[in-house]
Amino acid sequence: MATQGIISKTGTSQRVQAAATTPDYTRPLALVTSLFFMWGFLTCLNDILVPHLKSIFDLTYAQAMLVQFAFFSAYFLFSVPWSKIMNRVGYQGTMVVGLLTMACGAFLFVPAASATSYPLFLTALLILAAGITGLQVSANPYVDLLGKPETASSRLDLTQAFNSLGTTMVPKLGGWLILGAAPLAIEQLRQLAPEALHAYRVQQAASVKMPYTVISVVLVLLAVLIGRFKLPKVESEVSRAGEKTMDSIWKHRNLLLGAIGIFSYVGAEVSIGSFLVNYFGLPEIAGLSAKSAAGFVSFYWGGAMIGRFLGAILLRRLRAGYLLGVCAICAATLVTVSMSIGGHSAMWTILAVGLFNSVMFPTIFSLGVAELGPLTGSGSGILTMAIVGGAILPVIQGVIADRVGLHHAFFVPVICYVYILFYGLSGSKPNSERYA
C-alpha cells in the first residue's frame, strides 16, 4: 500500500526488479496494515458520532446521516486528485501526505466542539476523510501488487481484517468516551431556555475533544514513521514514460460493474452500521440506551474481522466470485429476517450480517482491477471514488426511516446485496473469460 515513493521528476513508474528468490514482504505489509487499522478505527467512530450529534443538535435521521454524507463524499471528490498525487510522489509520499491531512481533520474537532457547530463538525469529517481517501487510493493497489497476482484477493482480505480490528474496537471504546453521559430526551431539549440549551450542547460536544486530539497526535507520529521507513518498490500501474497503450478502462466491464459493486457494498455496510445504535434503542427491538447499544455494535464489526481472517484462507481455495455471491445471499437473507421480526432476535440477526460483509470489499476490489495492467492505477481511483456509496445510501435510508420507521427501512441494503450477488456470479468476469 505504500512504496518507497522515489520516482523520477519525469514521473516514470515504480517497478519491481525481478529477483531469483521471492522477496520477503512481511515487514512492509505489517507496517502498511497499520494504516488499514487506523482508517477502520476512524471510519467506525462515525457510528458513535451519528447518535451523539443527533441528540445534541436534535436532528432527524436524514440530517444525522449528513455525518456519513460528509465523510464518504470525500472519496468521490478527492480520489482522482489523490491518484494524480500518487503518480507524482509515489505510494509512500501519498501515505505521508494522507496521514497529515487526516491529522488536520481530527484536530478540527476541537474548535467544532467548542463552537458547537454542526457544519464545522461536517467540515472536519470531510477533511479527515479526504486524508483517508489518499491512503485508500494507494494502499489497496499496493497490497494487491505486493506479491503473486493469484493470491491478491487473499492478501488484500487479510490486511482488511486488521481494518475490521479497528472497527471492532471502536464501538465499545467510543461509547465509553463519547456516549458516557446520558443525553436528554428530545422533549426535554425543546423545553430548555436558549442559554441552557447552548450550555448543554457545549458540555455534550466536549466529549469528542480528547479522543480526536489523541488521534491527531497518533496520526502525525504514524506519518513520521511511514516517511522514515524504507518500503519496497512495487510495479506501479502507470504506463512508463513515452509508452502508449491502446487499452481503455471503459473496455473493462469487470471494473465498471465493480465500481457499482463497491458503491453498493459500502453503502449497505455503512447504512446498517450507522443506524445500529438507534435501531437497538427501539422498544420493539431491544430498548437499549445509546451507551449500551454502542457496545453491541462491536459484534457487527467483529464479525467482519473474523470473516476476513477466514476469508483470507477460503479465497486461496475457492473462486472469489463464487464466495462473494454466497456471502451476498446470506447478508440479504439476514437483513430481510431482521426486518420481519422483532426483539433480540432481530438485533442478533442484523449483527450477524457483519460476518458476511467481511470479504466483499477486498474481493470486489481485486476482481475489479483484474487484468487492467498499466491501467490499474486509474482503475483503483475509480473504485475508490465508488466508496461514495457510503455517503448517498445512508441518507436515502435516513429519509425512508423518517417516513416509514427505522425497523423497515433496511430494505435499502437488501437491494445492494442482490446486485453484489449478480457481480460475483456474472459481472466480475474479466475480458479473458468473457471473450474466451
Secondary structure, DSSP 8 states (H G I E B T S, - for coil): --------TT---------SS----HHHHHHHHHHHHHHHHHHHHHHHHHHHHHHHHT--HHHHTHHHHHHHHHHHHHHHHHHHHHHHHHHHHHHHHHHHHHHHHHHTHHHHHHHT-HHHHHHHHHHHHHHHHHHHHHHHHHHHHSS-GGGHHHHHHHHHHHHHHHHHHHHHHHHHHHS-S----HHHHHHS-HHHHHHHHHHHHGGGHHHHHHHHHHHHHHHHHHHHS-------SS--TT------GGG-HHHHHHHHHHHHHHHHHHHHHHHHHHHHHSTTTT---HHHHHHHHHHHHHHHHHHHHHHHHHTTTS-HHHHHHHHHHHHHHHHHHHHH--HHHHHHHHHTHHHHHTTHHHHHHHHHSTT-GGGHHHHHHHHHHGGGHHHHHHHHHHHHHHHH-STT-THHHHHHHHHHHHIIIIIT--HHHHT-
